[in-house]
């Protein structure tokens, strides 16, 4: 009983926190298990937000009681067919009357009616909701409803009672029926929560249910560190969940502008026809929200750097950022405009950016961006992929229709030129470091455009020193942020161009151009990323492997080369250094070592992970070059 009381206290604490943030206390008795929603909350929202439509429904359906029943039944069928997110975002019709099930925050305050409808949303938290058709006695600790429609569940455990988030996940896997209506066709996410950690899943599948961490990181949001959450001097470590993520405006924004369906691909990357619901991980949500908040204050012309490791889900982060930045407006109240925004010539309720340009050569990112942004309401033609020539890009930049433009690195100079020529234009440029793997003609062409280095020039036309310098400069320019840095250095800063760079391993020059300048205690100055999701955290959370765990060293056996039958005695230190230097740098030794490594990879490793296994070699430049030759020609 003590454990139950402690868990109840944790539950009550979360509820009181939500009530203080504008949520209302819902009644478990109002939930209709057959329909999977609360009809009375639904109708209460319609009456306030769309009184004319509600009165028309009453007239056409023959009274308020019948209208309540028929509307609830219609909404339930629409959710079964279209999904909760689509029903919340788009119109539903009944007997020729169209109505909305939710209103999301308008981009600006020019239309007071839209703001009033947004404020009419009814967010309610229900404790101990008896949800199950198969087990009527089962109850969920917390359910979050928006206008009577369940959107999330929470299973709580308190470590003081001997249980943790692990037990909450086990309860979802073993004790919850994934075929119950609330899990199969209603909520978009399920949270396992204890006082220290939060994990989440968008789909229950019994013992196969996969939970993902939804934690800030050991040093707090956007900071380098490991897994988990930092200590909270004001309460539970996991309090950010209900204080920030479940805050009224934040939760509606998540439902309106983050959650979306994505295509399920098979092992070969081919669409299967199935879809799954995608809910952002904490660092993705936190990054986008931080970018939006900072840009609303700073206005255009400020660069930001997201240092996000492999395994961070950068494609989706970029897609969400592009969507949010394309709709970002200045505050509606002129008194809230910052000096920086005023200096940029912007007034209240104006879009901060004319266009958002996503620089990509990756088909995966291109497709992901299109699918993600297209999942939100938008006017046809507002998302444009440049698949022809620079004239197509120039037309899209100068036109009034396109809001998000997806183009390639090679065409970036057209963007820079347009920023200088198109009057009043303000461009947000989002670039992903993944182009560092782009080899061959594409990267060569871009180096020629941005750096003025032509790798095809005959070295005979240059002096030896000049040729070496050019080759070194060319080799140094290896990824998108390097290339854009060269372009920015050549053209100078443009106040109407804002860069949002995504990279896992920023170089010092990248940090200087895209990072934030800070002064540390003691007067030391440093450039830092705007937001960090570290490799350490990605490894700790299980999204990438720690390559140092199973690495193998190459042991070397030394024998002094001589013609005598017995090795002569020589000073150990001097001989060891000479031997090590001779053996390590000997071409035969390098070739043999490379052969051992490559053959081991071919025989033991290459077939793993469905044939997609990779290996990393820690060795000097000369050995790496030799190994590259073996890989190319062996």
C-alpha positions, 0 to 999 in steps of 0.5 A: 500500500505504501508503494501505491500511495507514493505512486499516487503522490507522483501522479498527483504532482504531475496533475497539479503541474498540468492544471497550473499550466492551463489544463483542466481536470478530466473525468474518467466517467466521461470517457466512452470506451466504445468510441474511444473519446469523451463526447461531452468534451468534444461537443463543449469545444465545438460549441465555443469554437464553432457555434454556427456550425454546431447550431447547423448540426443541431438543426440538421440532425434533429436536436442537441442530444442526437447531434452529440451522439452522431458527431461523436460517432462520426469523429470516432469513425474518421479517426479509425479511418484517417488517424488521430493526427489527421483528424485533429489537423483537417476538416471533418464533415457530417450531413454537409457541415464541415467542422474542425476538431482542433485549432493550432496557433496561427503564424501571426495575429492578423486574424483575431478569430483564429486566435480565439479559436485556438484559445478555445481548445480544451486540454484535459488530463484524466487520472486512472482512466478505465480504457480497456474493452478486453479488461474493464478493470484496467486503468491508465495512470494518466491520459492526455485529451485534446477536445475529448480525443486521447492523444497520449498515455502515461504509465508512472512508477516511483523508485521509492516503491521499488519500481522504475521506468523499466517496470513501466515499459514492462507493464506496457509490453506485458499488461496492456492490450495493443488491440485496445482502441485507445492504443490501436487507433487513438493516442499518438504516443505512450510515455513510461515515466519515473521521477528520473527518466522518461521513455516513449513509444508510438506503437504497442506491439506486446513484447516487441514494443520498442521504447526510445529515450525521451531524456534531456541528457545528463548535462541538460538540454542541448549540452554535451553529455551522456544519457539520462537527466541532470539533477533538478533542484526544484523537484523531479529530474523528469519534471521537464516532461510536464512543465515543458513538453506537456505545457499547453502551447508546446503540446498543441505545437507538437501535435500540429507541427511535429507528429507525422506518418512516415513510410515504412521501408524494407531492407532494400529501401523500398516502400512497403505501403505501411506507415508508422507514426513519428514522434520527435525525440527530446533533443530534436524537439528541443533543438527546433523550439530553441531555433525558433525562439532564438530567431524570433528574437534575433531576426535574420542574419544570425547563424546557428550550428547544431552539433548533432551526432550520427544517430540523432535523426538529423533528416527529421530535425532538418525537415521540422526546422525548415517547416517551422522557420518557413512559418516564423513571424515576428511577434504580434505586439510591436512592444515585443519586437527586439532591437535586432528585429527592428534593425532588420526593417521588420515590423509586427506580424511579418514573416522573418524569412522570405524563403527557407533553402535546404541544401541537399545532395541526399535523396533520403533527406530530400524525400524525408523533407518532402514527406514531412513538410507535405504532412502539414497543411500547406498550399500546393507549390509552396515546397519546391525541389530544384531538379532542373537548372539554375534558372529554375532556382532563380525563379523560385527565389524571386517568386512569391509562391515557394516558401521551402526550396530544396536545392543542391550545393552546386547551386548555392552561389545562385542563392547568395546572388539572389540574397544580394539582388532580390529587394527585401528578401531574407533567406534561411539556409539549412545545410547538412554535413552529410555531403562530406561523403559526396565524392566525385564530380559533384564535390569537384565542381563545387570546389571549383565554384566556391574556392576557385581551385580547379583540380583539373588544372595541369600542375605544369601551369603552376610552380611546385609551391603553388601546386602544393598549396592548391592541393592542400587547400582542395583537400581541406575542403571536404564537406558542406560546412567547409564549402559554405565557409569558403563561400561566406569568407569570399563574399562577406557576411550578408545580413539577410542570409541566416545559416543553420548548419548541422554537423557532428564534428565541426572544425574550428573554422566551422565553429567560428563562422556558424557557432556562438561567441561566448566569453568564459570565466577568466576572460577566455573566448570561445565559439560554441555550437548553438545546440549539442547532441553528443556522440557520447549520448548517442552511444549511451542511448543505443543509437550508435555503436561504440567503436572502441568496445570491440576494436582489435590492435595489431601486435608486432613482433620485432626481430633484429635483421642481421647475418650473425647466428646470434643477435648482438647486444645493443642498448635497448632504448636506442635499438627499440626506437630504431626498430619501431621506426623502421618496421612501422614505416616499411612499405612491406609492413604497411601492405601486410598490415592493411592486408590482414585488416581488409581480409579480416573485414571481408571474411568476418565482418562484411556480411553482418548487418544485412551486408551493410557492416562497416569498419574503422581503422585507427592508423597514421596517414601513410598506412591509411593511404596504403589501406585505401589502395588495397581497398581500391585494387584488392 
